[in-house]
C-alpha cells in the first residue's frame, strides 16, 4: 500500500513532525511492517534561504534514520522526493494512495486534502489523515482528524487508515465528495459576494 503527502518544502507543513509520526507508526504497529510505503513529495521552495536549506537537511536526516532502522531488502518505508511533478502525475499518485497524509502545523485551507479526496476511485477510495489545524478540517469532517504534534495520534491514524474496511472507506469518501461537489468555487464565490453585500 502507498501513503503519500504532497506539499512544498516549508516549515508550516509539519513535515518533520509527520516523518516522526510515521516512524512512531512503524514502532507502534509492527504487525503492519512491510505493508505500507510512505511517499513524500516536497519540491524545494526558497532554496536560497538558510532556514529552508536546514529544513531540507533535517528531513533528509530523519528519512535516512527511519529507513536505516526499519528498511528491509525488499521494502523501503519512506521515499522522500524533492522534485516537481505535473498535476496529472500527482493526480495519479493521489488515486494510487490508500492513505493521504495532510498534516500541516497551520494552514489556511489546504487544497491538497481536497484534491486527494477528489482523485479517489469511488469503488475503492483511500483514507485521508488530516490535521485539525488545516482549514479543510472544517469541511472534511469524515477524514481521520489529528493533531500534528501528537505523534502517537498520527501513528494510530495511519494504522487505522491502512486497515479500514471498504464499507467504512466508501461511507467517509461519499460524505466528503458530496460536500466538495456542493461547495465548489461557484458556491464559494456566491457566499463571498453575499457577505460583502450584507456585511
C-alpha positions as CSV (number, residue, x, y, z in Angstrom):
1,X,0.0,0.0,0.0
2,X,1.0,3.6,-0.6
3,X,0.7,6.5,1.8
4,X,1.5,9.9,0.4
5,X,1.9,13.6,1.1
6,X,2.5,16.5,-1.3
7,X,3.5,20.0,-0.4
8,X,6.2,22.5,-0.9
9,X,9.2,22.3,1.4
10,X,8.0,24.7,4.2
11,X,8.0,24.8,8.0
12,X,4.2,25.3,8.2
13,X,3.6,22.0,6.5
14,X,4.8,20.0,9.5
15,X,6.9,17.6,7.5
16,X,9.4,16.8,10.3
17,X,6.6,16.0,12.7
18,X,4.9,13.9,10.0
19,X,8.1,11.9,9.4
20,X,8.4,11.4,13.1
21,X,4.7,10.3,13.3
22,X,5.3,7.8,10.5
23,X,8.3,6.4,12.5
24,X,6.1,6.2,15.5
25,X,3.6,4.2,13.4
26,X,6.3,1.8,12.4
27,X,7.2,1.3,16.1
28,X,3.7,1.1,17.5
29,X,2.3,-1.2,14.8
30,X,4.9,-3.8,14.0
31,X,2.2,-6.1,12.6
32,X,1.9,-3.7,9.6
33,X,5.6,-3.8,8.9
34,X,6.3,-4.1,5.2
35,X,2.7,-3.4,4.2
36,X,2.9,0.4,3.7
37,X,5.3,2.7,2.0
38,X,5.1,6.5,2.6
39,X,5.9,8.7,-0.4
40,X,6.6,12.4,0.4
41,X,6.8,14.8,-2.5
42,X,8.2,18.1,-1.3
43,X,9.5,20.4,-4.1
44,X,12.1,22.9,-2.7
45,X,10.9,26.4,-2.1
46,X,13.1,29.3,-1.1
47,X,16.2,27.1,-1.6
48,X,18.5,30.2,-1.2
49,X,17.3,30.8,2.4
50,X,19.4,29.3,5.1
51,X,16.5,28.1,7.2
52,X,14.9,26.2,4.3
53,X,18.2,24.6,3.5
54,X,18.4,23.5,7.1
55,X,14.9,22.1,7.0
56,X,15.7,20.1,3.9
57,X,18.8,18.7,5.6
58,X,16.8,17.9,8.7
59,X,14.2,16.0,6.7
60,X,16.9,14.1,4.8
61,X,18.5,13.1,8.2
62,X,15.1,11.9,9.6
63,X,14.3,10.0,6.4
64,X,17.7,8.3,6.5
65,X,17.3,7.4,10.2
66,X,13.8,5.9,9.5
67,X,15.0,3.8,6.5
68,X,18.2,2.8,8.3
69,X,16.3,1.5,11.2
70,X,13.3,-0.1,9.5
71,X,14.0,-0.9,5.9
72,X,14.3,-4.4,4.6
73,X,15.9,-5.7,1.3
74,X,12.5,-5.7,-0.4
75,X,10.9,-2.7,1.3
76,X,11.8,1.0,1.8
77,X,9.4,2.5,4.4
78,X,9.9,6.2,3.4
79,X,10.6,7.7,0.0
80,X,11.3,11.4,0.1
81,X,11.4,13.3,-3.2
82,X,12.3,16.9,-3.8
83,X,11.2,17.3,-7.4
84,X,8.2,18.8,-9.1
85,X,5.6,16.7,-10.9
86,X,2.9,17.7,-13.3
87,X,-0.6,17.9,-11.9
88,X,-1.7,14.9,-14.0
89,X,1.1,12.8,-12.5
90,X,0.2,14.0,-8.9
91,X,-3.4,13.0,-9.5
92,X,-2.3,9.6,-10.5
93,X,-0.3,9.3,-7.3
94,X,-3.3,10.5,-5.2
95,X,-5.5,7.9,-6.8
96,X,-3.0,5.1,-6.1
97,X,-2.5,6.1,-2.5
98,X,-4.5,4.2,0.1
99,X,-3.7,6.9,2.7
100,X,-3.4,10.6,2.1
101,X,-1.3,12.5,4.7
102,X,-2.1,16.2,5.1
103,X,-0.8,17.3,8.5
104,X,0.3,20.9,8.4
105,X,1.0,22.7,11.7
106,X,-1.0,25.6,10.4
107,X,-2.7,26.1,7.0
108,X,-5.4,28.4,5.6
109,X,-7.4,25.9,3.6
110,X,-5.1,23.2,2.0
111,X,-6.3,22.2,-1.4
112,X,-4.2,19.0,-1.4
113,X,-6.6,17.5,1.0
114,X,-9.5,18.2,-1.4
115,X,-7.5,17.1,-4.4
116,X,-6.7,13.8,-2.7
117,X,-10.4,13.1,-2.0
118,X,-11.5,14.1,-5.5
119,X,-8.9,11.9,-7.1
120,X,-10.0,8.7,-5.4
121,X,-11.6,5.6,-7.1
122,X,-15.2,5.6,-5.9
123,X,-15.2,1.8,-5.8
124,X,-12.1,1.6,-3.6
125,X,-11.3,5.0,-2.1
126,X,-8.4,5.8,0.1
127,X,-8.5,7.4,3.6
128,X,-7.5,11.0,4.4
129,X,-5.5,11.7,7.5
130,X,-5.9,15.4,8.1
131,X,-4.6,18.0,10.5
132,X,-7.1,19.7,12.8
133,X,-5.1,22.9,12.1
134,X,-5.8,23.0,8.4
135,X,-8.8,25.0,7.2
136,X,-10.0,22.0,5.2
137,X,-10.7,20.1,8.5
138,X,-13.8,22.3,9.0
139,X,-15.2,20.9,5.7
140,X,-13.8,17.3,5.5
141,X,-15.1,16.1,8.8
142,X,-15.1,12.4,7.7
143,X,-11.3,12.4,7.4
144,X,-9.3,11.0,10.3
145,X,-8.6,14.3,12.1
146,X,-5.3,14.5,14.0
147,X,-3.2,17.0,16.0
148,X,0.1,17.0,14.1
149,X,2.0,17.5,17.3
150,X,0.6,14.3,18.7
151,X,2.9,11.7,17.2
152,X,1.1,8.7,18.8
153,X,-2.2,10.1,17.4
154,X,-0.8,10.5,13.9
155,X,0.8,7.0,14.1
156,X,-2.5,5.3,15.1
157,X,-4.5,7.3,12.5
158,X,-2.1,5.9,9.8
159,X,-2.6,2.4,11.1
160,X,-6.4,2.9,11.2
161,X,-6.4,4.3,7.7
162,X,-4.3,1.5,6.3
163,X,-6.6,-1.2,7.6
164,X,-10.0,0.5,7.3
165,X,-12.7,-1.8,5.8
166,X,-14.0,-0.9,2.3
167,X,-17.5,-0.1,3.6
168,X,-16.3,2.5,6.0
169,X,-13.9,4.0,3.5
170,X,-16.7,4.4,1.0
171,X,-19.1,5.9,3.6
172,X,-16.4,8.5,4.6
173,X,-15.5,9.3,1.0
174,X,-19.1,9.6,-0.2
175,X,-19.8,12.2,2.5
176,X,-16.7,14.2,1.7
177,X,-17.3,14.1,-2.0
178,X,-20.9,15.2,-1.5
179,X,-19.6,18.2,0.4
180,X,-16.9,19.1,-2.2
181,X,-19.4,18.9,-5.0
182,X,-21.9,21.2,-3.3
183,X,-19.3,23.6,-2.1
184,X,-17.4,24.3,-5.3
185,X,-15.8,27.6,-6.5
186,X,-19.2,28.9,-7.7
187,X,-20.8,28.3,-4.3
188,X,-17.9,29.9,-2.5
189,X,-18.0,33.0,-4.8
190,X,-21.7,33.4,-4.2
191,X,-21.3,33.2,-0.4
192,X,-18.4,35.6,-0.5
193,X,-20.3,38.2,-2.6
194,X,-23.3,37.9,-0.2
195,X,-21.1,38.5,2.8
196,X,-19.7,41.6,1.1
197,X,-23.2,42.9,0.2
198,X,-24.9,42.2,3.5
199,X,-21.9,42.5,5.9
